[in-house]
Amino acid sequence: MDKKRKIDAAFISRAAIIGALYAALTLALAPISFGLIQFRVAEALTVLAFYTPAAVPGLFIGCLMANIVGGLGIVDIIFGSLATLIAAYMTYKIKNKFLAPLPPVLINALIVGPIVAFYVAVPFYLGMLYVGLGQLVVCYILGLPLLIALKPHSERLFGNEGK
């Protein structure tokens, strides 16, 4: 197997594992993963994009799968999943590990918050506030420690992609 194919296989494998973890965590913890007040524990995995670009498509596909099964409908399936894609890409571009959890907090508050508010019939700013606070807790209380804990293992787990 040549080097390019080996790299592509590793990228696809990492993306698939991350996507499966995201979907499984979201659905296993469905009662707290969906709704106005949500603590989607799987969003802590968005910090993995800090170490590997494979996390970007992996998180998107995992979120898409979870939203298809347990989300709030087609708008949430499309825009909620795109919010995770944008947040993961922005996390990948960030150089400071302490800022890495911030894109999912901001992007989900701005995109998912109004969607959730519409579906549960509350003012959009409340949707943004509640989703943003849930994201803040998950991404900084779970995601940042995960990011720090993975640092010594990042090259082994993510190859030369890691920062």
PyMOL CGO cylinders between C-alpha atoms (Angstrom):
from pymol import cmd
from pymol.cgo import CYLINDER

trace = [
    CYLINDER, 0.00, 0.00, 0.00, 1.49, 3.34, -0.96, 0.3, 1, 1, 1, 1, 1, 1,
    CYLINDER, 1.49, 3.34, -0.96, 1.81, 6.19, 1.53, 0.3, 1, 1, 1, 1, 1, 1,
    CYLINDER, 1.81, 6.19, 1.53, -1.09, 8.26, 0.11, 0.3, 1, 1, 1, 1, 1, 1,
    CYLINDER, -1.09, 8.26, 0.11, -3.56, 5.38, 0.41, 0.3, 1, 1, 1, 1, 1, 1,
    CYLINDER, -3.56, 5.38, 0.41, -2.32, 4.59, 3.90, 0.3, 1, 1, 1, 1, 1, 1,
    CYLINDER, -2.32, 4.59, 3.90, -2.88, 8.22, 4.93, 0.3, 1, 1, 1, 1, 1, 1,
    CYLINDER, -2.88, 8.22, 4.93, -6.34, 8.27, 3.35, 0.3, 1, 1, 1, 1, 1, 1,
    CYLINDER, -6.34, 8.27, 3.35, -7.28, 5.04, 5.14, 0.3, 1, 1, 1, 1, 1, 1,
    CYLINDER, -7.28, 5.04, 5.14, -6.08, 6.44, 8.46, 0.3, 1, 1, 1, 1, 1, 1,
    CYLINDER, -6.08, 6.44, 8.46, -8.02, 9.69, 7.89, 0.3, 1, 1, 1, 1, 1, 1,
    CYLINDER, -8.02, 9.69, 7.89, -11.22, 7.83, 7.01, 0.3, 1, 1, 1, 1, 1, 1,
    CYLINDER, -11.22, 7.83, 7.01, -10.82, 5.47, 9.96, 0.3, 1, 1, 1, 1, 1, 1,
    CYLINDER, -10.82, 5.47, 9.96, -10.32, 8.34, 12.41, 0.3, 1, 1, 1, 1, 1, 1,
    CYLINDER, -10.32, 8.34, 12.41, -13.29, 10.23, 10.98, 0.3, 1, 1, 1, 1, 1, 1,
    CYLINDER, -13.29, 10.23, 10.98, -15.49, 7.12, 11.20, 0.3, 1, 1, 1, 1, 1, 1,
    CYLINDER, -15.49, 7.12, 11.20, -14.52, 6.38, 14.79, 0.3, 1, 1, 1, 1, 1, 1,
    CYLINDER, -14.52, 6.38, 14.79, -15.11, 9.96, 15.88, 0.3, 1, 1, 1, 1, 1, 1,
    CYLINDER, -15.11, 9.96, 15.88, -18.46, 10.08, 14.06, 0.3, 1, 1, 1, 1, 1, 1,
    CYLINDER, -18.46, 10.08, 14.06, -19.58, 6.81, 15.61, 0.3, 1, 1, 1, 1, 1, 1,
    CYLINDER, -19.58, 6.81, 15.61, -18.58, 8.00, 19.08, 0.3, 1, 1, 1, 1, 1, 1,
    CYLINDER, -18.58, 8.00, 19.08, -20.46, 11.26, 18.59, 0.3, 1, 1, 1, 1, 1, 1,
    CYLINDER, -20.46, 11.26, 18.59, -23.65, 9.56, 17.40, 0.3, 1, 1, 1, 1, 1, 1,
    CYLINDER, -23.65, 9.56, 17.40, -23.49, 6.85, 20.08, 0.3, 1, 1, 1, 1, 1, 1,
    CYLINDER, -23.49, 6.85, 20.08, -22.93, 9.32, 22.93, 0.3, 1, 1, 1, 1, 1, 1,
    CYLINDER, -22.93, 9.32, 22.93, -25.68, 11.64, 21.72, 0.3, 1, 1, 1, 1, 1, 1,
    CYLINDER, -25.68, 11.64, 21.72, -28.24, 8.88, 21.36, 0.3, 1, 1, 1, 1, 1, 1,
    CYLINDER, -28.24, 8.88, 21.36, -27.23, 7.03, 24.53, 0.3, 1, 1, 1, 1, 1, 1,
    CYLINDER, -27.23, 7.03, 24.53, -27.69, 10.27, 26.45, 0.3, 1, 1, 1, 1, 1, 1,
    CYLINDER, -27.69, 10.27, 26.45, -30.72, 11.40, 24.43, 0.3, 1, 1, 1, 1, 1, 1,
    CYLINDER, -30.72, 11.40, 24.43, -32.70, 12.79, 27.39, 0.3, 1, 1, 1, 1, 1, 1,
    CYLINDER, -32.70, 12.79, 27.39, -30.02, 15.44, 27.96, 0.3, 1, 1, 1, 1, 1, 1,
    CYLINDER, -30.02, 15.44, 27.96, -28.81, 15.72, 24.34, 0.3, 1, 1, 1, 1, 1, 1,
    CYLINDER, -28.81, 15.72, 24.34, -31.91, 17.30, 22.80, 0.3, 1, 1, 1, 1, 1, 1,
    CYLINDER, -31.91, 17.30, 22.80, -34.28, 20.11, 23.75, 0.3, 1, 1, 1, 1, 1, 1,
    CYLINDER, -34.28, 20.11, 23.75, -34.09, 23.65, 25.06, 0.3, 1, 1, 1, 1, 1, 1,
    CYLINDER, -34.09, 23.65, 25.06, -31.82, 22.83, 27.98, 0.3, 1, 1, 1, 1, 1, 1,
    CYLINDER, -31.82, 22.83, 27.98, -29.32, 20.39, 26.57, 0.3, 1, 1, 1, 1, 1, 1,
    CYLINDER, -29.32, 20.39, 26.57, -26.00, 19.00, 27.63, 0.3, 1, 1, 1, 1, 1, 1,
    CYLINDER, -26.00, 19.00, 27.63, -24.92, 17.16, 24.50, 0.3, 1, 1, 1, 1, 1, 1,
    CYLINDER, -24.92, 17.16, 24.50, -21.91, 15.39, 25.99, 0.3, 1, 1, 1, 1, 1, 1,
    CYLINDER, -21.91, 15.39, 25.99, -20.74, 14.37, 22.49, 0.3, 1, 1, 1, 1, 1, 1,
    CYLINDER, -20.74, 14.37, 22.49, -20.01, 18.04, 21.75, 0.3, 1, 1, 1, 1, 1, 1,
    CYLINDER, -20.01, 18.04, 21.75, -16.98, 17.67, 24.02, 0.3, 1, 1, 1, 1, 1, 1,
    CYLINDER, -16.98, 17.67, 24.02, -15.52, 15.65, 21.15, 0.3, 1, 1, 1, 1, 1, 1,
    CYLINDER, -15.52, 15.65, 21.15, -15.35, 18.78, 18.99, 0.3, 1, 1, 1, 1, 1, 1,
    CYLINDER, -15.35, 18.78, 18.99, -11.99, 19.48, 20.64, 0.3, 1, 1, 1, 1, 1, 1,
    CYLINDER, -11.99, 19.48, 20.64, -10.60, 16.50, 18.71, 0.3, 1, 1, 1, 1, 1, 1,
    CYLINDER, -10.60, 16.50, 18.71, -10.52, 18.76, 15.66, 0.3, 1, 1, 1, 1, 1, 1,
    CYLINDER, -10.52, 18.76, 15.66, -7.70, 20.61, 17.42, 0.3, 1, 1, 1, 1, 1, 1,
    CYLINDER, -7.70, 20.61, 17.42, -5.55, 17.51, 16.86, 0.3, 1, 1, 1, 1, 1, 1,
    CYLINDER, -5.55, 17.51, 16.86, -6.87, 16.05, 13.62, 0.3, 1, 1, 1, 1, 1, 1,
    CYLINDER, -6.87, 16.05, 13.62, -8.71, 17.34, 10.56, 0.3, 1, 1, 1, 1, 1, 1,
    CYLINDER, -8.71, 17.34, 10.56, -10.41, 13.93, 10.38, 0.3, 1, 1, 1, 1, 1, 1,
    CYLINDER, -10.41, 13.93, 10.38, -12.57, 15.07, 13.29, 0.3, 1, 1, 1, 1, 1, 1,
    CYLINDER, -12.57, 15.07, 13.29, -14.24, 17.69, 11.09, 0.3, 1, 1, 1, 1, 1, 1,
    CYLINDER, -14.24, 17.69, 11.09, -16.12, 15.31, 8.76, 0.3, 1, 1, 1, 1, 1, 1,
    CYLINDER, -16.12, 15.31, 8.76, -16.41, 12.73, 11.54, 0.3, 1, 1, 1, 1, 1, 1,
    CYLINDER, -16.41, 12.73, 11.54, -18.20, 15.10, 13.89, 0.3, 1, 1, 1, 1, 1, 1,
    CYLINDER, -18.20, 15.10, 13.89, -20.45, 16.34, 11.07, 0.3, 1, 1, 1, 1, 1, 1,
    CYLINDER, -20.45, 16.34, 11.07, -21.52, 12.81, 10.08, 0.3, 1, 1, 1, 1, 1, 1,
    CYLINDER, -21.52, 12.81, 10.08, -21.97, 11.77, 13.72, 0.3, 1, 1, 1, 1, 1, 1,
    CYLINDER, -21.97, 11.77, 13.72, -24.12, 14.82, 14.44, 0.3, 1, 1, 1, 1, 1, 1,
    CYLINDER, -24.12, 14.82, 14.44, -26.11, 14.29, 11.25, 0.3, 1, 1, 1, 1, 1, 1,
    CYLINDER, -26.11, 14.29, 11.25, -26.82, 10.67, 12.19, 0.3, 1, 1, 1, 1, 1, 1,
    CYLINDER, -26.82, 10.67, 12.19, -27.82, 11.62, 15.75, 0.3, 1, 1, 1, 1, 1, 1,
    CYLINDER, -27.82, 11.62, 15.75, -30.08, 14.44, 14.54, 0.3, 1, 1, 1, 1, 1, 1,
    CYLINDER, -30.08, 14.44, 14.54, -31.78, 12.18, 12.01, 0.3, 1, 1, 1, 1, 1, 1,
    CYLINDER, -31.78, 12.18, 12.01, -32.65, 9.71, 14.75, 0.3, 1, 1, 1, 1, 1, 1,
    CYLINDER, -32.65, 9.71, 14.75, -33.43, 12.02, 17.65, 0.3, 1, 1, 1, 1, 1, 1,
    CYLINDER, -33.43, 12.02, 17.65, -33.44, 15.62, 16.46, 0.3, 1, 1, 1, 1, 1, 1,
    CYLINDER, -33.44, 15.62, 16.46, -36.13, 18.22, 16.05, 0.3, 1, 1, 1, 1, 1, 1,
    CYLINDER, -36.13, 18.22, 16.05, -36.85, 17.72, 12.36, 0.3, 1, 1, 1, 1, 1, 1,
    CYLINDER, -36.85, 17.72, 12.36, -35.36, 18.62, 9.01, 0.3, 1, 1, 1, 1, 1, 1,
    CYLINDER, -35.36, 18.62, 9.01, -34.26, 22.13, 10.01, 0.3, 1, 1, 1, 1, 1, 1,
    CYLINDER, -34.26, 22.13, 10.01, -32.32, 20.72, 12.96, 0.3, 1, 1, 1, 1, 1, 1,
    CYLINDER, -32.32, 20.72, 12.96, -30.94, 17.89, 10.85, 0.3, 1, 1, 1, 1, 1, 1,
    CYLINDER, -30.94, 17.89, 10.85, -29.55, 20.32, 8.30, 0.3, 1, 1, 1, 1, 1, 1,
    CYLINDER, -29.55, 20.32, 8.30, -28.61, 23.39, 10.30, 0.3, 1, 1, 1, 1, 1, 1,
    CYLINDER, -28.61, 23.39, 10.30, -27.74, 21.67, 13.57, 0.3, 1, 1, 1, 1, 1, 1,
    CYLINDER, -27.74, 21.67, 13.57, -25.36, 19.37, 11.73, 0.3, 1, 1, 1, 1, 1, 1,
    CYLINDER, -25.36, 19.37, 11.73, -23.90, 22.27, 9.75, 0.3, 1, 1, 1, 1, 1, 1,
    CYLINDER, -23.90, 22.27, 9.75, -23.33, 24.11, 13.04, 0.3, 1, 1, 1, 1, 1, 1,
    CYLINDER, -23.33, 24.11, 13.04, -21.21, 21.21, 14.25, 0.3, 1, 1, 1, 1, 1, 1,
    CYLINDER, -21.21, 21.21, 14.25, -19.33, 21.13, 10.93, 0.3, 1, 1, 1, 1, 1, 1,
    CYLINDER, -19.33, 21.13, 10.93, -18.56, 24.86, 11.13, 0.3, 1, 1, 1, 1, 1, 1,
    CYLINDER, -18.56, 24.86, 11.13, -17.59, 24.65, 14.81, 0.3, 1, 1, 1, 1, 1, 1,
    CYLINDER, -17.59, 24.65, 14.81, -15.30, 21.67, 14.21, 0.3, 1, 1, 1, 1, 1, 1,
    CYLINDER, -15.30, 21.67, 14.21, -13.61, 23.39, 11.26, 0.3, 1, 1, 1, 1, 1, 1,
    CYLINDER, -13.61, 23.39, 11.26, -13.06, 26.54, 13.33, 0.3, 1, 1, 1, 1, 1, 1,
    CYLINDER, -13.06, 26.54, 13.33, -11.66, 24.44, 16.17, 0.3, 1, 1, 1, 1, 1, 1,
    CYLINDER, -11.66, 24.44, 16.17, -9.25, 22.80, 13.71, 0.3, 1, 1, 1, 1, 1, 1,
    CYLINDER, -9.25, 22.80, 13.71, -8.00, 26.27, 12.68, 0.3, 1, 1, 1, 1, 1, 1,
    CYLINDER, -8.00, 26.27, 12.68, -7.43, 27.48, 16.26, 0.3, 1, 1, 1, 1, 1, 1,
    CYLINDER, -7.43, 27.48, 16.26, -3.88, 27.37, 17.60, 0.3, 1, 1, 1, 1, 1, 1,
    CYLINDER, -3.88, 27.37, 17.60, -4.58, 27.97, 21.30, 0.3, 1, 1, 1, 1, 1, 1,
    CYLINDER, -4.58, 27.97, 21.30, -5.88, 24.93, 23.19, 0.3, 1, 1, 1, 1, 1, 1,
    CYLINDER, -5.88, 24.93, 23.19, -7.78, 27.08, 25.68, 0.3, 1, 1, 1, 1, 1, 1,
    CYLINDER, -7.78, 27.08, 25.68, -9.76, 28.65, 22.84, 0.3, 1, 1, 1, 1, 1, 1,
    CYLINDER, -9.76, 28.65, 22.84, -10.40, 25.32, 21.07, 0.3, 1, 1, 1, 1, 1, 1,
    CYLINDER, -10.40, 25.32, 21.07, -13.71, 24.66, 22.90, 0.3, 1, 1, 1, 1, 1, 1,
    CYLINDER, -13.71, 24.66, 22.90, -15.03, 28.15, 22.10, 0.3, 1, 1, 1, 1, 1, 1,
    CYLINDER, -15.03, 28.15, 22.10, -16.26, 27.71, 18.49, 0.3, 1, 1, 1, 1, 1, 1,
    CYLINDER, -16.26, 27.71, 18.49, -18.82, 25.00, 19.38, 0.3, 1, 1, 1, 1, 1, 1,
    CYLINDER, -18.82, 25.00, 19.38, -20.15, 27.20, 22.18, 0.3, 1, 1, 1, 1, 1, 1,
    CYLINDER, -20.15, 27.20, 22.18, -20.60, 30.27, 19.99, 0.3, 1, 1, 1, 1, 1, 1,
    CYLINDER, -20.60, 30.27, 19.99, -21.70, 28.56, 16.76, 0.3, 1, 1, 1, 1, 1, 1,
    CYLINDER, -21.70, 28.56, 16.76, -24.27, 26.33, 18.45, 0.3, 1, 1, 1, 1, 1, 1,
    CYLINDER, -24.27, 26.33, 18.45, -25.66, 29.21, 20.49, 0.3, 1, 1, 1, 1, 1, 1,
    CYLINDER, -25.66, 29.21, 20.49, -26.08, 31.28, 17.32, 0.3, 1, 1, 1, 1, 1, 1,
    CYLINDER, -26.08, 31.28, 17.32, -27.41, 28.53, 15.03, 0.3, 1, 1, 1, 1, 1, 1,
    CYLINDER, -27.41, 28.53, 15.03, -28.97, 25.81, 17.18, 0.3, 1, 1, 1, 1, 1, 1,
    CYLINDER, -28.97, 25.81, 17.18, -30.33, 28.16, 19.85, 0.3, 1, 1, 1, 1, 1, 1,
    CYLINDER, -30.33, 28.16, 19.85, -32.88, 29.85, 17.56, 0.3, 1, 1, 1, 1, 1, 1,
    CYLINDER, -32.88, 29.85, 17.56, -33.86, 26.50, 16.03, 0.3, 1, 1, 1, 1, 1, 1,
    CYLINDER, -33.86, 26.50, 16.03, -34.59, 25.00, 19.44, 0.3, 1, 1, 1, 1, 1, 1,
    CYLINDER, -34.59, 25.00, 19.44, -36.37, 28.18, 20.53, 0.3, 1, 1, 1, 1, 1, 1,
    CYLINDER, -36.37, 28.18, 20.53, -38.66, 27.97, 17.50, 0.3, 1, 1, 1, 1, 1, 1,
    CYLINDER, -38.66, 27.97, 17.50, -39.56, 24.33, 18.13, 0.3, 1, 1, 1, 1, 1, 1,
    CYLINDER, -39.56, 24.33, 18.13, -40.28, 24.81, 21.84, 0.3, 1, 1, 1, 1, 1, 1,
    CYLINDER, -40.28, 24.81, 21.84, -41.90, 28.24, 21.38, 0.3, 1, 1, 1, 1, 1, 1,
    CYLINDER, -41.90, 28.24, 21.38, -39.68, 30.45, 23.53, 0.3, 1, 1, 1, 1, 1, 1,
    CYLINDER, -39.68, 30.45, 23.53, -37.96, 33.72, 22.58, 0.3, 1, 1, 1, 1, 1, 1,
    CYLINDER, -37.96, 33.72, 22.58, -34.92, 33.12, 20.38, 0.3, 1, 1, 1, 1, 1, 1,
    CYLINDER, -34.92, 33.12, 20.38, -32.55, 34.81, 22.85, 0.3, 1, 1, 1, 1, 1, 1,
    CYLINDER, -32.55, 34.81, 22.85, -33.55, 32.23, 25.51, 0.3, 1, 1, 1, 1, 1, 1,
    CYLINDER, -33.55, 32.23, 25.51, -32.81, 29.43, 23.07, 0.3, 1, 1, 1, 1, 1, 1,
    CYLINDER, -32.81, 29.43, 23.07, -29.41, 30.96, 22.35, 0.3, 1, 1, 1, 1, 1, 1,
    CYLINDER, -29.41, 30.96, 22.35, -28.72, 31.45, 26.05, 0.3, 1, 1, 1, 1, 1, 1,
    CYLINDER, -28.72, 31.45, 26.05, -29.68, 27.92, 27.10, 0.3, 1, 1, 1, 1, 1, 1,
    CYLINDER, -29.68, 27.92, 27.10, -27.93, 26.17, 24.22, 0.3, 1, 1, 1, 1, 1, 1,
    CYLINDER, -27.93, 26.17, 24.22, -24.86, 28.37, 24.71, 0.3, 1, 1, 1, 1, 1, 1,
    CYLINDER, -24.86, 28.37, 24.71, -24.70, 27.64, 28.44, 0.3, 1, 1, 1, 1, 1, 1,
    CYLINDER, -24.70, 27.64, 28.44, -25.09, 23.91, 27.85, 0.3, 1, 1, 1, 1, 1, 1,
    CYLINDER, -25.09, 23.91, 27.85, -22.32, 24.03, 25.26, 0.3, 1, 1, 1, 1, 1, 1,
    CYLINDER, -22.32, 24.03, 25.26, -20.11, 26.08, 27.57, 0.3, 1, 1, 1, 1, 1, 1,
    CYLINDER, -20.11, 26.08, 27.57, -20.42, 23.48, 30.31, 0.3, 1, 1, 1, 1, 1, 1,
    CYLINDER, -20.42, 23.48, 30.31, -19.86, 20.49, 28.04, 0.3, 1, 1, 1, 1, 1, 1,
    CYLINDER, -19.86, 20.49, 28.04, -17.05, 21.96, 25.94, 0.3, 1, 1, 1, 1, 1, 1,
    CYLINDER, -17.05, 21.96, 25.94, -15.06, 23.50, 28.77, 0.3, 1, 1, 1, 1, 1, 1,
    CYLINDER, -15.06, 23.50, 28.77, -15.81, 21.14, 31.68, 0.3, 1, 1, 1, 1, 1, 1,
    CYLINDER, -15.81, 21.14, 31.68, -15.49, 17.95, 29.60, 0.3, 1, 1, 1, 1, 1, 1,
    CYLINDER, -15.49, 17.95, 29.60, -13.88, 18.98, 26.31, 0.3, 1, 1, 1, 1, 1, 1,
    CYLINDER, -13.88, 18.98, 26.31, -10.93, 21.01, 27.56, 0.3, 1, 1, 1, 1, 1, 1,
    CYLINDER, -10.93, 21.01, 27.56, -9.78, 18.34, 30.06, 0.3, 1, 1, 1, 1, 1, 1,
    CYLINDER, -9.78, 18.34, 30.06, -10.13, 15.78, 27.25, 0.3, 1, 1, 1, 1, 1, 1,
    CYLINDER, -10.13, 15.78, 27.25, -7.98, 17.95, 25.00, 0.3, 1, 1, 1, 1, 1, 1,
    CYLINDER, -7.98, 17.95, 25.00, -5.31, 18.31, 27.69, 0.3, 1, 1, 1, 1, 1, 1,
    CYLINDER, -5.31, 18.31, 27.69, -5.40, 14.60, 28.60, 0.3, 1, 1, 1, 1, 1, 1,
    CYLINDER, -5.40, 14.60, 28.60, -4.93, 13.59, 24.95, 0.3, 1, 1, 1, 1, 1, 1,
    CYLINDER, -4.93, 13.59, 24.95, -1.90, 15.83, 24.38, 0.3, 1, 1, 1, 1, 1, 1,
    CYLINDER, -1.90, 15.83, 24.38, 0.72, 13.24, 25.40, 0.3, 1, 1, 1, 1, 1, 1,
    CYLINDER, 0.72, 13.24, 25.40, -0.97, 10.68, 23.15, 0.3, 1, 1, 1, 1, 1, 1,
    CYLINDER, -0.97, 10.68, 23.15, -1.89, 12.95, 20.24, 0.3, 1, 1, 1, 1, 1, 1,
    CYLINDER, -1.89, 12.95, 20.24, 0.89, 11.83, 17.87, 0.3, 1, 1, 1, 1, 1, 1,
    CYLINDER, 0.89, 11.83, 17.87, 0.15, 8.15, 18.47, 0.3, 1, 1, 1, 1, 1, 1,
    CYLINDER, 0.15, 8.15, 18.47, -3.61, 8.65, 18.10, 0.3, 1, 1, 1, 1, 1, 1,
    CYLINDER, -3.61, 8.65, 18.10, -3.65, 11.21, 15.32, 0.3, 1, 1, 1, 1, 1, 1,
    CYLINDER, -3.65, 11.21, 15.32, -0.29, 10.76, 13.60, 0.3, 1, 1, 1, 1, 1, 1,
    CYLINDER, -0.29, 10.76, 13.60, 1.65, 13.80, 12.52, 0.3, 1, 1, 1, 1, 1, 1,
    CYLINDER, 1.65, 13.80, 12.52, -1.58, 15.76, 12.19, 0.3, 1, 1, 1, 1, 1, 1,
    CYLINDER, -1.58, 15.76, 12.19, -1.59, 16.64, 15.90, 0.3, 1, 1, 1, 1, 1, 1,
    CYLINDER, -1.59, 16.64, 15.90, -0.55, 20.04, 17.23, 0.3, 1, 1, 1, 1, 1, 1,
]
cmd.load_cgo(trace, "trace")
